Amino acid sequence: MRILDIPLAAIRRPLRRDNDSEKVRALMESIAAIGQQEPIDVLEVDGQYYGFSGCHRYEACQRLGQLTIRCKVRRASAAVLKFHLA
């Protein structure tokens, strides 16, 4: 596993999540004040990045207009990706 700053636009979010707007707002305030403290988890499959967790942090960074987000990147096979999509 490695920690990288990845462009938000490069991360695919295949599962729709309904985020708690109050939690997103609180994260936006925190990230604006002290930066992103906890990376989100992403899978790297064939050079593509897929995010399944960290939905509130992802939205907070997106709404703040940040271009990148800090990620814990784990390489995975297409079979692992398929498992996450099931």
N, C-alpha and C positions, 0 to 999 in steps of 0.2 A: 504494500500500500504506500502511496505517496501523497503529499499535500501539494496542491497546485492552485493557482488562481486561474480560473477558466472563464472565458466570456460567457455571460448569461445566455446569449443567443446561440451558443454552441451546445447547450444542455437541452436534451429532449425530455419532456415531462409527459410520458404517455398516459398516466392515470390522472383523471380529474379529481381534484380535492377541493372541498369547501373550507376555506381558512377562516379562523376566528379573527374578525377585523380588529378587535381590541388587542389581541396578541400581536398582530402585524404592526399596529401603531406603536405598541410598546417596544417592539424590536427595532422599528425604524428610529425611534428616539435613542435607543441604546447604541445602535450601529452608528448613527450620526455623531454621537458623543464620544464613543470609545472604540469604534470599529467592530468588525465581525469577530467575535471571540471563539465561536465554535464552527468548524467547517461543516458543510453538508456532505452527505455520502453520495457518490456517483459510481456507476459501473461504466467501465470503458470496454466496449465491444466493437471489435474491428475498427478502431479509431473514432468511434462515435461515443458520446457521453450521454448517459441516461440517469436521470434523477428520480428517486422514488421516496426520499425522505427529505426533511429540511424544508418543507413546503412554505412554512411561515417565514423562515429566513430568506428563502429564494424570493418570495413576493416582496418582503421588506426591502431587499437590495434592489429589486427591479423598480419599485416605487420611488426609491431614493435616486434613481437614475444612474446607479453604478453600472459600469460596463462589465466588471468581472465579479466573481464570487469565489471565496476560498472553499476548496473541496478536498475531501479524502477520496482519492481515486483508487478503485480496485479493478484490476483487469478481470474480465469474465468471458465465458464462452457464450455463444448464441443460445445454448441450452439453458444456461443460468438466466439469461435475459427472458427467455420464454417462460421460465418458472415464475419470474417476477410479474409477468404480464397475465398469468393465469388467474 
